[in-house]
Amino acid sequence: MSGGNIKKIQFRAYLWLMVISKNINRLLRYRSLLLKMQDLGFETIYSYNLGKEAGVSPEQVRKDFSQFGIKGKKKGGYNVIELLFTINNIFRKDEMQNVILVGLGNIGHSLLKYRGFKHRMIQIVATFDIDPSKYRKKCPVPCYPMDELETVVTDLDVKTAIVAVPERAVQEVCDQLIAAGILGILSFAPMIFKAPSHITINNISISHELESLIYQTLHVKGD
């Protein structure tokens, strides 16, 4: 296979992953809205209701549901409880999902205190840091040195990690996580790091998001 064909296949795979990622994010948004509607006493929801609240078209809602094999009743909408049950099964919300956290700085401590994870069936089961003063093994969420990473990941059967370390340490930390068996990484560093193709990486840069938002507000003001 020529180099040009390989690049085309890689590019198509990248585009496919981008589409799937957006679909997943919208599905999670639908789930949050459905939970609110359930609390308000709604028993049935229609694609135009859900689309209006989510900021997308009814057609997009139905297309997203179809992507995951979710079908509603023609002109009868979707039963809220059944729809939530189906979406929860997709994201395995029937069982707690364990993750680990690397880096106990300001961001790391804030994530540990965040109570919203529990409502989404996510829990941080262990943390890691290079500062010995932070090591605590006998506490609700223990903190370990990095040289115990592989053992803890194996013992707890964790596949997902949050990385909240300085940018200069991100690549090394991620290499260690991948070697330990981690398959999904959420990083708070504003950089793209190298990883094998089977590893899923999500980067969150608060500064980049703010810069984008500021640009858009200035652009609107300029109009």
ABEGO torsion letter per residue (X at the ends): XBAAAAAAAAAAAAAAAAAAAAAAAAAAAAAAAAAAAAAAGBABBBAAAAAAAAGBBAAAAAAAAAAAGBBBBBGAEBBAAAAAAAAAAAAGAABBBBBBBBEBBAAAAAAAABAAAAAAGBBBABBBBABAAABBABBABBBBBAAAAAAAAAAAGBABBBBBBBAAAAAAAAAAAAAAGBABBBBABBBBBBBBAABBBBBBBAAAAAAAAAAAAAAAAAX
